[in-house]
Every structure is written in C-alpha cells, then in structure tokens.
C-alpha cells in the first residue's frame, strides 16, 4: 500500500470515528444497514467469501438461503463497526444493560481463583463491546493483542480507541507479546484473544465444521505455561438492540501427553465451542477471509 493510499485509508477511518460517534444512535444504525446492503448487492470478493464460509457452517442451505445469510452477515458486520465507532462516547453504565452474557459466574469464579484467565473469542458480533462489558460490568481491566495495521497511524488509532475502553493492547508482531501475556496471567489478570483464524506456521490444525482449519495455539500454550483458565466465549446479536453471549466451561489442560499433544486437544476443544456458537448464529460470524486449508491450497496459497 503506497503512502497516498495509506493516508486515504487512515483518513476514512478517522472520519468514521469522528463522524459516526456524533450521529444519533438510530441514524447510525440506519446508515450501517444502508452501507451493508450496498456492499452486499455489489457481490464483491468479501461477500462471496462470506457466503462460501457460511456454506460450510450451514451445509443444508441452498443459494437463496445463503444470500439471505450473507446479507444479514454484512448488516451484522457493519453493526460491529457502527457500534465500535460509538463505543468511546457511551456511558459505562450502558454496557451492563446493552450486553447480556449467560453464565458470567464462570468468568467471575475463574477470576476469583487467582489463576489468571484467558478468554478466547471468534469473530462473532462485537468482541470490542464484550471487552467494554468486562471492564465496566465485571470491573476487570484486560490485555489483548492487535495485528499491526498499515498505515501505522491507523494502528495507533485502533490502539488509542481500545485503550480508551480500558484495554491494554500489545502488538502481534515483535515476539514480546507472549511473555507479557504470561506475566499478566501469573498475576491473576485477564487476557482476551480473538482466536478463530491463524494461518501462520504456529497455527494448530483443527477439525472445524468437518474440514481442516488452523487456529492459534496461544490460549492453550498460555494455560500450560502459567496455569491460567481458558474460557471460550461466543457472542451474538439475535436481532435485538442488545448483544448476547455465553461463557463456555473451562478448557482444561490434559493430564497426559506431550506439550504438542496437549495443545492440539485444547485448541480442538476451543474450536468446538466456537463452532457451537457460530452454528447457532451464523449471520453474526464476521469471517470475510479464507479460513479452511483447502480453500487456501486451491488458490495456491500457503496455509
């Protein structure tokens, strides 16, 4: 991406943050739906990839049903962005009202144990809103990792935005993130990681809706190294102004096996929890990229 395009992309995001947060909520919702519908009708690569991914999640769906799901999916995706642009201006008291998480006692009890907690989430609904809920409603700050975006000024905007919500944000690149996460967990802290896509060499191969995909090893490795609790969390909108979610039971470290074997078992368990939430609310899964290994290899790409 050239310098001129970098500035353009950064400027557009800046305009979104500056402009959308000033709109009445109902206006922002309507604007997001119009943008989503426009993108959906254009049938670009992202929309077609979303439909291809949804076809694996809902294999019984015919072409018409997949188009309905992808339209709902684009609306859900734009809702994420509109909410995210507005989050820094929202009163903290709203997070406990606008977000309803089932079995939150599992998270509270895990934090009270002092072992440290790794929350693993897929790209479902609004994970930033879930983070704001944790800091405001549960009352616990947390640490997360963000991919270093280009241009650099755009990455800085994302970091500043998330830090304004009470998050500590570490860059994904550089190699120091894992050590910092481990230190936070050893002190009983909370770490939140989006963990449903990892195409790097360190990604763990899992069975996901009947085909092979790669997911991050981080949650499992952190648990083995620090003794932290791993809790998968799935979110959804459900067609209401609220966001809902579920905290799944702990993914325990197997008592036997090598480190690699334990990591594989744990990552598969996280993938299974993700699959259950995605299958129930496929329209809220914002996976507009290639995920399954055979989709990558068909294009000559390296997994």
SESE-780065 format. One line per 5 residues: number of its first residue (from 1); their letters; for each residue z, x, y of C-alpha. Coordinates in Angstrom, 3 decimals. Layout:
<sedrens>
NUM> a> Z,X,Y ~ ...
</sedrens>
This chain:
<sedrens>
1> xxxxx> 0.000,0.000,0.000 ~ -1.070,1.512,3.346 ~ 1.115,1.818,6.433 ~ -0.622,-1.046,8.210 ~ -0.187,-3.355,5.204
6> xxxxx> 3.431,-2.194,4.844 ~ 4.129,-3.256,8.411 ~ 2.372,-6.589,7.868 ~ 4.376,-7.407,4.717 ~ 7.637,-6.376,6.374
11> xxxxx> 6.774,-8.422,9.438 ~ 6.076,-11.549,7.378 ~ 9.398,-11.259,5.560 ~ 11.151,-10.655,8.848 ~ 9.514,-13.759,10.271
16> xxxxx> 10.740,-15.742,7.280 ~ 14.318,-14.572,7.707 ~ 14.262,-15.139,11.450 ~ 12.359,-18.441,11.430 ~ 13.426,-20.388,8.344
21> xxxxx> 17.156,-19.967,8.985 ~ 16.711,-21.786,12.298 ~ 14.987,-24.813,10.756 ~ 16.877,-27.997,9.830 ~ 17.550,-27.968,6.099
26> xxxxx> 15.287,-30.937,5.373 ~ 12.448,-29.269,7.290 ~ 12.873,-26.025,5.365 ~ 12.794,-27.941,2.055 ~ 9.603,-29.776,3.018
31> xxxxx> 7.965,-26.558,4.240 ~ 8.787,-24.803,0.979 ~ 7.218,-27.603,-1.050 ~ 4.041,-27.542,1.040 ~ 3.681,-23.791,0.641
36> xxxxx> 4.325,-24.082,-3.115 ~ 1.761,-26.848,-3.555 ~ -0.823,-24.884,-1.587 ~ -0.293,-21.792,-3.743 ~ -0.359,-23.882,-6.929
41> xxxxx> -3.671,-25.550,-6.004 ~ -5.307,-22.167,-5.375 ~ -4.724,-21.271,-9.062 ~ -4.221,-17.593,-8.309 ~ -3.118,-14.909,-10.778
46> xxxxx> 0.583,-15.604,-10.309 ~ 0.208,-19.317,-11.029 ~ -1.957,-18.676,-14.084 ~ 0.537,-16.102,-15.354 ~ 3.382,-18.566,-14.832
51> xxxxx> 1.503,-21.160,-16.913 ~ 0.812,-18.586,-19.623 ~ 4.511,-17.703,-19.779 ~ 5.520,-21.372,-19.799 ~ 3.136,-21.991,-22.700
56> xxxxx> 5.325,-19.710,-24.816 ~ 8.504,-21.441,-23.693 ~ 7.110,-24.949,-24.265 ~ 4.559,-24.389,-27.078 ~ 4.057,-28.111,-27.667
61> xxxxx> 2.885,-28.682,-24.066 ~ -0.781,-29.456,-23.510 ~ -2.821,-28.342,-20.465 ~ -1.756,-31.292,-18.304 ~ 1.941,-30.774,-19.061
66> xxxxx> 1.640,-27.042,-18.354 ~ 0.050,-27.777,-14.984 ~ 2.927,-30.143,-14.179 ~ 5.440,-27.485,-15.185 ~ 3.733,-24.761,-13.178
71> xxxxx> 3.649,-26.973,-10.086 ~ 7.355,-27.698,-10.491 ~ 7.869,-23.991,-11.130 ~ 6.176,-22.987,-7.879 ~ 8.285,-25.534,-5.993
76> xxxxx> 11.403,-24.098,-7.619 ~ 10.294,-20.571,-6.723 ~ 9.733,-21.481,-3.074 ~ 13.069,-23.294,-3.023 ~ 14.629,-19.979,-4.020
81> xxxxx> 13.021,-18.266,-1.039 ~ 13.864,-21.001,1.458 ~ 17.477,-21.043,0.291 ~ 17.659,-17.267,0.391 ~ 16.357,-17.128,3.955
86> xxxxx> 19.058,-19.611,4.972 ~ 21.998,-18.254,2.952 ~ 23.385,-15.880,5.622 ~ 23.785,-18.805,8.048 ~ 25.526,-21.144,5.583
91> xxxxx> 29.276,-21.748,5.804 ~ 31.066,-20.134,2.865 ~ 32.807,-23.419,2.103 ~ 29.448,-24.884,1.086 ~ 28.996,-22.521,-1.829
96> xxxxx> 31.750,-24.217,-3.787 ~ 30.156,-27.614,-3.088 ~ 26.467,-26.790,-3.430 ~ 26.902,-24.836,-6.666 ~ 28.404,-26.263,-9.848
101> xxxxx> 28.951,-23.824,-12.714 ~ 30.024,-25.033,-16.143 ~ 32.734,-23.068,-17.965 ~ 33.636,-20.976,-14.944 ~ 37.009,-20.480,-16.624
106> xxxxx> 35.300,-17.966,-18.934 ~ 34.491,-15.789,-15.910 ~ 37.922,-16.200,-14.359 ~ 39.679,-15.289,-17.610 ~ 37.443,-12.262,-18.135
111> xxxxx> 38.172,-11.003,-14.611 ~ 41.896,-11.611,-15.088 ~ 41.824,-9.415,-18.213 ~ 41.123,-6.394,-16.018 ~ 38.387,-5.088,-18.320
116> xxxxx> 35.601,-5.481,-15.792 ~ 32.777,-8.000,-16.189 ~ 29.002,-7.638,-16.443 ~ 27.218,-10.894,-15.626 ~ 23.631,-10.853,-16.935
121> xxxxx> 21.174,-13.369,-15.495 ~ 17.492,-14.191,-15.981 ~ 15.155,-15.104,-13.106 ~ 16.364,-18.713,-13.161 ~ 16.883,-20.802,-9.999
126> xxxxx> 18.696,-18.759,-7.308 ~ 20.688,-15.759,-8.522 ~ 21.489,-14.785,-4.910 ~ 23.109,-18.179,-4.367 ~ 25.074,-17.653,-7.580
131> xxxxx> 26.261,-14.343,-6.158 ~ 27.333,-16.009,-2.929 ~ 29.218,-18.581,-5.035 ~ 31.049,-15.797,-6.864 ~ 32.158,-14.052,-3.673
136> xxxxx> 33.144,-17.249,-1.833 ~ 34.378,-19.560,-4.617 ~ 35.755,-17.108,-7.182 ~ 36.800,-14.724,-4.425 ~ 35.487,-11.560,-6.056
141> xxxxx> 33.004,-9.109,-4.497 ~ 30.493,-7.582,-6.882 ~ 28.000,-4.797,-7.333 ~ 24.341,-5.231,-8.189 ~ 21.156,-3.183,-8.413
146> xxxxx> 17.933,-3.830,-6.500 ~ 14.490,-2.405,-7.060 ~ 13.489,-0.165,-4.174 ~ 10.747,-2.171,-2.478 ~ 7.896,-0.924,-0.334
151> xxxxx> 7.791,-0.679,2.595 ~ 11.210,0.958,2.904 ~ 12.074,-1.292,5.849 ~ 11.608,-4.336,3.579 ~ 14.050,-2.882,1.045
156> xxxxx> 16.510,-2.294,3.882 ~ 16.183,-5.956,4.890 ~ 16.970,-7.087,1.336 ~ 19.979,-4.783,1.132 ~ 21.360,-5.874,4.509
161> xxxxx> 20.862,-9.528,3.578 ~ 22.661,-9.207,0.253 ~ 25.446,-7.123,1.742 ~ 25.973,-9.879,4.324 ~ 26.765,-12.179,1.370
166> xxxxx> 29.444,-9.819,0.050 ~ 27.410,-7.798,-2.443 ~ 27.353,-4.032,-2.934 ~ 23.695,-3.155,-3.561 ~ 22.627,0.028,-5.355
171> xxxxx> 19.026,1.284,-5.552 ~ 17.477,1.022,-9.019 ~ 15.818,4.409,-8.697 ~ 17.583,7.738,-8.432 ~ 19.685,7.649,-11.602
176> xxxxx> 23.086,7.304,-9.911 ~ 23.395,3.529,-10.249 ~ 24.687,3.510,-13.843 ~ 27.568,5.845,-13.044 ~ 28.600,3.788,-10.027
181> xxxxx> 28.448,0.563,-12.036 ~ 30.607,2.132,-14.742 ~ 33.214,3.169,-12.162 ~ 33.326,-0.336,-10.699 ~ 33.829,-1.817,-14.167
186> xxxxx> 36.574,0.636,-15.127 ~ 38.472,-0.504,-12.045 ~ 38.188,-4.129,-13.219 ~ 35.274,-5.055,-10.963 ~ 32.360,-7.460,-11.308
191> xxxxx> 28.765,-6.323,-11.832 ~ 25.822,-8.758,-11.737 ~ 22.423,-7.749,-13.157 ~ 19.146,-9.658,-13.424 ~ 18.229,-8.703,-16.975
196> xxxxx> 15.268,-10.591,-18.441 ~ 12.491,-8.045,-17.840 ~ 12.370,-4.297,-18.380 ~ 9.071,-2.602,-19.074 ~ 10.453,0.932,-18.884
201> xxxxx> 10.793,3.282,-21.831 ~ 14.523,2.477,-21.956 ~ 13.941,-1.257,-22.389 ~ 15.198,-2.800,-25.628 ~ 12.722,-4.759,-27.731
206> xxxxx> 13.905,-8.304,-28.437 ~ 12.518,-11.450,-30.002 ~ 12.010,-13.910,-27.158 ~ 10.553,-17.324,-27.932 ~ 9.036,-15.906,-31.099
211> xxxxx> 7.345,-12.817,-29.658 ~ 8.404,-9.300,-28.713 ~ 9.539,-8.516,-25.171 ~ 11.622,-5.778,-23.566 ~ 14.905,-6.356,-21.745
216> xxxxx> 17.295,-3.934,-20.044 ~ 19.844,-2.020,-22.104 ~ 22.189,-1.749,-19.121 ~ 24.611,-4.618,-19.847 ~ 25.135,-3.528,-23.467
221> xxxxx> 25.480,0.171,-22.607 ~ 27.946,-0.520,-19.804 ~ 30.095,-2.618,-22.135 ~ 30.125,0.097,-24.781 ~ 30.966,2.830,-22.286
226> xxxxx> 33.616,1.001,-20.237 ~ 34.968,-1.817,-22.434 ~ 33.679,-4.426,-19.966 ~ 32.991,-8.053,-20.894 ~ 29.310,-9.087,-20.975
231> xxxxx> 28.707,-12.702,-19.932 ~ 25.187,-14.196,-19.858 ~ 24.759,-16.820,-17.129 ~ 21.894,-19.312,-16.832 ~ 21.125,-21.412,-13.749
236> xxxxx> 19.016,-24.447,-12.915 ~ 18.310,-26.903,-10.109 ~ 17.936,-30.124,-12.053 ~ 16.042,-31.966,-9.319 ~ 19.055,-32.309,-7.005
241> xxxxx> 20.174,-30.550,-3.790 ~ 22.803,-28.751,-5.885 ~ 22.323,-25.737,-8.111 ~ 23.933,-25.820,-11.526 ~ 24.709,-23.187,-14.098
246> xxxxx> 26.501,-22.246,-17.268 ~ 28.586,-19.232,-18.165 ~ 27.910,-18.420,-21.800 ~ 30.511,-16.936,-24.192 ~ 31.089,-13.190,-24.234
251> xxxxx> 28.548,-10.993,-25.988 ~ 30.871,-8.739,-27.953 ~ 30.236,-5.144,-28.924 ~ 29.592,-4.978,-32.702 ~ 32.356,-3.242,-34.623
256> xxxxx> 29.946,-1.150,-36.700 ~ 26.626,0.596,-36.187 ~ 25.212,3.360,-34.023 ~ 25.014,3.075,-30.263 ~ 21.334,2.187,-30.508
261> xxxxx> 22.017,-0.467,-33.156 ~ 24.865,-1.995,-31.169 ~ 22.713,-2.069,-28.035 ~ 19.904,-3.829,-29.906 ~ 22.242,-6.507,-31.299
266> xxxxx> 23.874,-7.156,-27.933 ~ 20.612,-7.277,-25.990 ~ 19.192,-9.745,-28.517 ~ 22.280,-11.939,-28.034 ~ 21.755,-11.861,-24.256
271> xxxxx> 18.072,-12.754,-24.761 ~ 19.058,-15.692,-26.985 ~ 21.420,-17.016,-24.302 ~ 18.663,-16.662,-21.699 ~ 16.204,-18.477,-23.980
276> xxxxx> 18.555,-21.423,-24.386 ~ 18.823,-21.883,-20.621 ~ 15.121,-21.326,-19.973 ~ 14.115,-23.783,-22.714 ~ 16.287,-26.480,-21.133
281> xxxxx> 14.907,-25.892,-17.616 ~ 11.581,-24.033,-17.906 ~ 10.436,-25.163,-14.444 ~ 13.230,-23.082,-12.868 ~ 12.249,-19.798,-14.551
286> xxxxx> 10.507,-17.688,-11.919 ~ 8.582,-15.339,-14.189 ~ 5.237,-14.842,-12.461 ~ 4.587,-11.463,-14.124 ~ 3.637,-10.296,-17.601
291> xxxxx> 6.653,-10.120,-19.880 ~ 5.660,-10.178,-23.564 ~ 4.416,-6.950,-25.067 ~ 1.216,-8.407,-26.488 ~ 0.272,-9.667,-23.001
296> xxxxx> 0.680,-6.115,-21.724 ~ -1.189,-4.391,-24.536 ~ -4.026,-6.926,-24.364 ~ -4.661,-5.645,-20.846 ~ -4.429,-2.024,-21.824
301> xxx> -1.088,-1.652,-20.032 ~ 1.793,0.399,-21.367 ~ 4.969,-1.572,-22.206
</sedrens>
